[in-house]
Amino acid sequence: MISHPFDDDKLKEECGVFGVWGAEGAAALTALGLHALQHRGQEAAGITSYDGKTFHSHRAMGHVAGNFDRDEVIRELPGEAAIGHVRYSTTGASALRNVQPLFAELSTGGFAVAHNGNISNASHVRRELNRRGSIFQSTSDTEVIIHLVATSTYRPLLDRVIDALKQVEGAYSLVMLTDEGLIACRDPLGIRPLVIGRREDSYILASETVALDVCGATYLRQIEPGEMVVINDKGLRSLRPFQAMRPRPCIFEHVYFSRPDSLLDGLSVYQVRKNIGAQLAIESPVDADVVIPVPDSGNPAAIGYAQQSGLPFELGIIRSHYVGRTFIQPGDAIRNLGVKLKHNANRAVIQGKRVVLIDDSIVRGTTSVKIVQMMREAGAAEVHMRVASPPTRHSCFYGVDTPERAKLLAAQMDVQRMRDYIKVDSLAFLSIDGLYRALGEDMRVEETPQYCDACFTGEYPTRLTDYEESGADDQLTLLTERAG
C-alpha cells in the first residue's frame, strides 16, 4: 500500500495531546477527545490512565476508531485520570515503540508523557545521556525528556521536570501524568497550542478547543507560553518557571493545522481563514467567473475570497469522504485513475468558466498539477490559482512533517516558474503582511515577529542545535526518525 497522491502533498502536524483529571471514565473521555484531534495525527494513538495506584496503557497503530471504540479496551484503562496522544509518523518512524504516551517507572513513581512539538537539540542531549549510561527504548525525542527527568539531581518531581525542560530547545506542549497529579506545559515561545477546559468537577487539557467541545467541557483559557500547570485533587496551580520570552505561536496552525471550528489564540480559526481569503482577493484579484476551493482545507479561504471579490462560490471539486489514506494501486494506469477516487471535478460548474482555485498552501506542487489538469479536462476556459499563505520555502523543526527543502516547490522556483510548472493561467500567493493582517495585526514586525513563520521566512525563533551540529541532511534524517 502507498499513500494516496493528495495526502502526500500537505504539511502534516505530527501530534495532538489530551488529558483528563478527576473524571469518572477518564479513558473514555480521552478517546472522545482524541477523535476530535484525529486530524493532527492518523498513524497511531495511545492512552495511559491512572486509578490512584496503578498506571494502565494501551497504544496502537492506526486511528482512534478501531482501537479505542471497544468496551474491553476502555475497561482495561480504569481511573479518573488519563492522558492521550495521536501522532503522524514520518519516514522510518512507524513503529509501536514510538507511540505515545511514553511511560517509565522513576524513583518518584510512574511518569507518563505525551508531547506535541519537536525538541531541536534532542540528538545532542541524547548523546550526552548515552555517555552517562542512559539506554533508550525509542527513537522519539520525547524520551529525552523522560531521561532528563529521571537523571535530574533535584528531589521533588516537579523540580525534576522543570530542570529537564530547561535543558531542551524547540517546541513542546506536554501533558504528563504522575501519581502526584496531571502536569501540563508549553515552551516559552508557545509554538504549539494547548488549552484548558472544565467539565463538572474535572479539568480537561487538549491541543485544540474542539476536543473540549466534543467532551462537553467549557473552554477556560489557553495555557500561556512558558506556563506550567499542575492539576490534582487540590485544584489547579499555575507556575512560571522559565525566563519570560516574547511568544511566537505557529502561524500555520491558523492556515491549515487546526480544525476550523477551534479557537486559537482567542481567535476563531474559521473566521481567520475567511479573512485570509478576503485579503487574498484584495491583493490578487482576477477577472473570472467562479471561485472554487480545493477541499476541504481551502473552503473557508475560498468563501472569504468570493465574498470580497463578488464572484460566486461553487463546489467545483467534490471530495469523497469514504477513501482512506492508502489504496492498492497495481499499475500506472490504475494509479492515475486513483486520483479521482478522492477528488472529482464537478463539470456542471466548471465547463466554459474562468475558474479561480483557492488552496491553503503549495508544498511539493504535485496536488496542484493534478487539480489543474482536472479543471482543464472538465472544460475550464481558464484556471487561475490563488494560495492562502505565502510560499512555503523552508523546513519546520518544531513538530511538523515538512519535506526537505529540495522537495519544496517554492524553494526551487520563483512564482513565474511555479505557474508554468503547475500549468495555470496565473498564480499568486498571499503576502506575509497580508497573513498577519488576517490575524488582526497591522503587519509583520520585522524585528520582533508576532508568530513563528519560519516555514515562510526562514527566520527560526530558537537555536537549531542538532541542525547546526549535524548539517541539514543529517538533521532532516533525524527528524523523519522522531515524530514527536
N, C-alpha and C positions, 0 to 999 in steps of 0.2 A: 504494500500500500504506500502511496505517496501523497503529499499534501495537495489539496485542491489548488489550482492555479491562483485563484483570487485570495486564498488565505495566506499565500506566501509573499504577498506584496503589501503588507501592513506592518507598521511598528507594533510590537506586542508588549503590553505592560505585563511584567513577569509574575506578579503576585497580588493576592488580596488576603487580608487578615481579618479575623473576627474574634471577639472574646466576650464571655458572659461571667458575671459573678452574682451569686445569690438568687438563682432562678431554678425552680424545680424543672427537671428535664432540660438541663443546660445544653446537653449534647444535641438534642432535637432542635432547640433554638439555634444552635450554631450551624447545624445542617441547613436550616432555612436561610440563615444569613449568608452562608457560602453559596447557596443557589443564586442569591441576588448579586453576588460578586463573581459569578462564573465567567463573565466576560473578561475578568482580569487574569484568568488562568484556567486553561482547559486540559492540561496534560495530567494533572494529579491533584488529589485533595487529601486532607488529613484532619483529624480531630483528636485532641487529648483532653480528658476530663479528670476531675479530682473530687473524690467523695468524702474528703475530710481525713482520710487515712492513706488511700492508695490512688496512684495515677493510673489511668487506663488510656490506651491509644489504639487508634485504627487509622492506617494510612493505605492508600490505594492509588494505582494509576487510573486515569480516566476522569470522567465527570463526577460531580457530587451525586447526581441522579444515577442510580445503578450501583452506587457504593454505599450511600447513606440514607437510602429510602426504604430500608428493610428494618422491621422491628427488632430482629435478632441482633443487628449491628448496633442499633441505638441502645438496646438493653445492656450491651457489654461496655457501655460508656456512662456509668452512673455518676451521680453527683450534681451539685448545684453550681459548679464552676467548670468552665471549659474554654479552650481556645481552638481556633481552626484556621486553615490555610488552603488556598487554591493557588496553583502555580502553572506557568508555562515552563517547559524546559527548552533550552536551546540545544544546538547540535551536540550530541555526545553525552547529554546530561539526563536523559530519560531513564531514570533508574530509581527503584524504590528507596534506596539508601539516602537519596537526596530529598525525598518527600517530607515536608514539614507538617506539623510541628516536630522539631527535633527534641529529644528528651535525654536527660542524663541524671544519674544519682550523684549529687555533690555532697560534700561534707556537711552542708547546711540542709540537705534534704533534696527532694525531687525538684527538677527545674526543666520546664518545657518552654520552647520559644518558637514563635512564628514571625517571619521577617519579610517586609516588603521594602525593596531597595537593593543597593549593592555597595559593599564595602570596597572602596577603591585602593586600599592598602592591604587587602586580605592576604595576598600571596607573601608580602613582606612580613607581616605578623605571623603567618603560618610557619614560615621558615624559622623564625625565632623560637616559636613554640616547639617545633620539631627538635631543635637543638637542645631545648630544655627537657625533652622527653615526652612531649605530648604525642599521642597516637590518634590520628583522625580516622573516622569511620565513613566520611562522605567527602565529596568534592565541593560541597556548598560553603560559601563564605560565611553563612550563618553559624556554622560550627566553630568558627574562630571566636565568636562572641562567647560561646559556652566555655571554651578552653580558657579564655581570658578571665571569665568569672571564676572558674574552678581554681585557677592558679593565683588569683589575687591574694595579697597578704592581709587585706582587711578582713575583719571577723564578721560583722553583720552582712547579711546577704545584700541588702540594698546598697551598702557601700561598695561591695564587690562589683555589682552591676554598674554603678557609676564609674568605678575605676576602670572597668573593662571598656566602657563606651568612650571614655576619654582617650583611649589608645587607638581608636579606629577613625578612619576618614570616610567620606562619601555620604550615601543616603541610607537612612534606616527609619522605618516606622515599625515598632516592635510591640508585640503583646507577649508577655511572659507569665506563665502560670506556676506558682510555687505554693508550698503549704502555708506560707505567710500571707498570701493574697495574690491578686492579679496586678501586674505591673505593666504599664504602657509608656512608650517614649517615642518622641520624634527627634531627629537630628537637629542641631542648632539652626540649620538653614530651612528646615521644614520642607525638604524637597518632595517627599512622598506624603500623601494625606493620611489623616487618622482622626476619627471623630468619636464623641461620647454621646450616648443616649441613656434614657431611663425608661424602664418598663416595670411598673408597680414598684416593688422594693429592690429590684435588681438593676445593675449597671450593664450597659452594652457598649462594646468597643468595635469599631468597624472602619474599613478603608473608605467607605462611602456611606452617605446618609440613606441611600436607597435600601441598604441592608437593614437599617433601623426600621424603615417603613414596613418592610416585609414581616418583621418580628413584632409589630405593634408597639414599637418603642418611640418615645418622644426625643427628638433631637435636642440636646442641651447646648453643645458647642464643639468646636474643633479642639483637639489637643494642640497647644501652641508650639511653634518651633522651639526646640530646646527644653520643652517641658517634660517632666516625668510625673506620671500619675500612679498612685498606689491605692488599690481598692481592696478592702477586706470587710469583715463584719462590723468594724468601727465606722465605716463610711469611706469617703473619697478624700485623699490628701494629695495636694499638688506641690511639687518641688521644682526648683530651677537650679540644677546642679552644674550647668555648663555656662561658659562665658557667653554673654549675650552677643548675637550677631544679627545683621540685617537679613531678614528672611528672604529666601529665594525659592518659593514653591515652583514645581514643574509646570510650565505654561502649556505643555502638550496634554496635560490632564483635561484642560478646557477644550482643546482642539479635538481630541479623539478618545483618550483612555476612559474617562469617567462616563457613566451612563447619563443620558440627557436628563433623566428625572432625579438626579442628585443635586445637592447643594455643595458648592466647593468654594472655600474662602468667603463664605457668606453670599455667594452669587449662584443663581440658577444656571446650571450648565446649558440647559436648553436655550435660555434667553441669550447667553453669551454667544452660542453658536449662531443664533439668528442675527445677533449684532455683527458677528464676523461676516456673514453673508451680505448684510446691508453695506458694511464697509467695503467689501469686495466690489459690490455694484457701483459704489461711488468712485473707487479707484480705477476700476477696469470695466467700464460699460461696453456693451457690444450691441450692434444693430441685429436683432434676432427675433424669432417668433415664439420660442418656448424655452423655459428653464427646466432642466431635468437633473435630479440628483443621482449620484452613484450610491445606491442603497447599501446599508442603511445609514452609515455614518455621515453621508453627505446631505441627508434630508433636512435637518434644521437650517444649515447654512443656505441651502437652495431656497427654502421658504423665505429667509431674510433677503436673499438676492432678488427673488421675484417681487416681493413686496416693495423693495426700494426702487427697482427698475420699472415696475409697472407691467412686466411681462408675465404671461400666465405660467403657473407651476403645474407640471404634469408628471405623473409616474411613467416615464418612458422606458424604464428598466424594471422588470418585475423579478423579484428575488424569491426563489424557493426556499422556504424555511425547513424543508424536510431532507436536506442534503447535509450529511456530516462533513467533518473536516477532512476526511480521506475518502478516496474512491479507487477501486481497482480499475486500472486503465491498461488493457493488454496490448495496445498498439498505438502508433501515432495518429491514425485516423480517428479511433475512438477517443483518444486523449484530447484531440482538438474539439470533438463534439462535446466532450465532457464539460467544457467551459459553460455551455448553455444549460447545464443542469442547475446551476446556482443562479445565474442571471440570464434573462432573455429579453430581447428588445420588444417593446410594445409598439408594433409597426403603425397602429392607428394614429398615434400622436406624434410620430416621427417622420413619416413619409412626406417628402416635399418641404419639410420645415428646416429653418435655420435654428440649430439647436445650441443651447448653452449647457454644457455639462459641468456640474459642480461636484468636486470631490474634496475630502478633507486634507489630503496630502498626496504627494508622489514620492514613493520610496525607490523601488527598482525601476518602475515605469512599465513593468510587464502587464499589470492590470489595465493601465491607461491605454496601451496599444490595443489590447483585446476589446475594450469597451468602445473605443473609437471605431475600430473595424466593425463592430456590431452595429453601431449607428449608421455607418455607410451602407452596410448590407441591408439595413431596414429602410433605406431610401432617403436619408437625411440630405438636404441640399447643401448645408454647411454644418461643420462641427467645430464649436469653439469650447475650449476648456478653461475654467476658472478654478483656482485651487485656494481653499480656505485656510491657508497658512503660508508662511514664507518657504522658500526652497529648503529642503532638508539636506544639508551639506556635511554634517558631522555626526560621528557616532556618539551614543549615550553611554556613560559609565556609571549611571545611577539607578540601574534596575530595569532598563528597557532593552528588549531583544532587538538591537539595531544591527543591520548588516555592516560589514567593514566598509570604509569609505569608497573603496574601489567598486562597490556594488550600489552605491547611492547615485542615482542618475544625476542629481543636481551637483554632485561633487565632481562629475566628469564632464558636464556640458553646461553651456550657458542656456538661457531661456530660448534663444533662437534655434539652437541645435536640438534642444529638447522638443520644441514644436515640430521640427522636421522629423525627429525620431518617432514621435507619437502619431504624426500624420494628422494634425489638426490645422484648421484654418487660422486659429490664433490661440495663444496660450498666455495666461497671466497668473501671477501669484499675489496673495495678499502681502503688503509690506509689513515689516516688523513693527513700525509705528502704528499701522492700521490694526494689527493684532492687539497691541496694547490699548488702543482707543476702544476696541470692542469690549475690553475688560474694565473700562471706566477710567483709564489713565489718559493723560493728555498726550503722552508719547513715552517712548523708552528713554530712561535716564541713563545715558552712556556711562557715566562714572559709577553709578550705583544702580544697576538694573533691578527692577522690582521682582522679576521672576528668573528662574533658571531657564534660559532659552539657548543653551549650548548647542543643541541639535541644529539650530538655525544660524547662530553667530560664531560658534566655536569658542565662546568665552565660558570656560568652566569655572564654577564658583568655589571649587575645592582643589587641593593638590590631587594629582593622579599618580601616587607613588608607584604602584605596580606598573603603570604605563611608562613612567619615566625610567624605572629600573630595567624593564624587560624589553621595551620597544613596542611599537604599535602591533606588529604581527603576533608577538607572544601574548600581549595583553588581550587581544581580541580572541585568541585561542582560550585563554583563561576565562574570559567572560562567557564563552559558549559552554564551558565546563561547569559553570557555577550557577545557575539560575536562582537567585536569592530573593 
